[in-house]
Amino acid sequence: MTQLQDRNVLHITDGTGDTRIMWDPAVADEVSTAKAAFNAAKKKGMLAYAVDPDSGGRTGEVIRHFDETQGKIIMVRQTQGG
């Protein structure tokens, strides 16, 4: 796996596991596919986090719109407190 693939990936985690969609920002079709998956997950109520690749995945910020320059995005279902 190349460094580009490590840095440009959308992880969508749900009951079926972890779906990974990789893209190259220079390839419009790949960006379009990743953006469509991001938007579909958002419509299901999932939260998206842009992960700082230099932190080893320990930090992230909530994002509301797909940005192909973010590199690594993780999407998870919202949890409710009890």
C-alpha positions in Angstrom: 0.0 0.0 0.0 1.4 3.4 -0.9 1.6 6.4 1.3 -1.0 8.1 -0.9 -3.5 5.3 -0.2 -2.7 5.5 3.5 -3.5 9.2 3.6 -6.6 9.4 1.3 -9.1 7.0 2.7 -12.7 7.2 4.0 -13.5 4.6 6.7 -17.2 4.0 7.3 -17.8 1.8 10.4 -21.1 0.1 11.0 -22.6 -3.2 12.0 -21.1 -4.9 8.9 -17.5 -3.8 9.7 -15.3 -1.1 8.2 -15.8 -0.1 4.6 -12.8 1.7 3.1 -12.9 3.9 0.1 -9.6 5.2 -1.2 -9.1 8.1 -3.6 -6.5 10.1 -5.4 -7.4 13.8 -5.3 -6.2 14.1 -8.9 -8.7 11.5 -10.1 -12.2 13.0 -10.4 -14.0 9.7 -10.6 -12.4 8.5 -7.3 -13.2 11.8 -5.6 -16.8 11.6 -6.8 -17.1 8.0 -5.5 -15.7 8.9 -2.0 -17.9 12.0 -1.8 -21.0 10.1 -2.7 -20.2 7.5 0.0 -19.6 10.3 2.5 -22.9 12.0 1.7 -24.8 8.7 1.9 -23.3 8.0 5.4 -24.2 11.6 6.5 -27.8 11.0 5.4 -27.9 8.0 7.7 -26.9 10.2 10.6 -23.2 9.3 10.8 -20.6 11.7 12.1 -17.4 12.3 10.1 -14.0 13.0 11.7 -11.0 14.2 9.8 -8.0 12.5 11.3 -4.6 14.2 11.7 -2.2 11.7 10.1 0.7 13.0 12.1 -1.0 12.2 15.4 -1.3 8.5 14.7 -5.1 8.7 14.7 -5.3 10.1 18.2 -6.9 13.4 17.2 -9.6 14.5 14.8 -12.2 17.1 14.2 -15.8 16.8 13.2 -16.4 17.8 9.6 -19.7 18.4 7.9 -18.7 18.3 4.2 -16.4 16.0 2.2 -13.0 17.5 1.5 -10.7 15.4 -0.6 -7.7 17.2 0.9 -8.4 15.8 4.4 -6.7 12.6 3.6 -8.2 10.3 6.3 -11.8 10.5 7.3 -13.6 8.2 9.7 -17.4 8.0 9.9 -19.2 6.4 12.8 -22.8 6.3 14.1 -23.7 8.8 16.8 -23.9 7.4 20.3 -26.5 8.4 22.8 -25.8 8.8 26.5 -27.8 6.9 29.1 
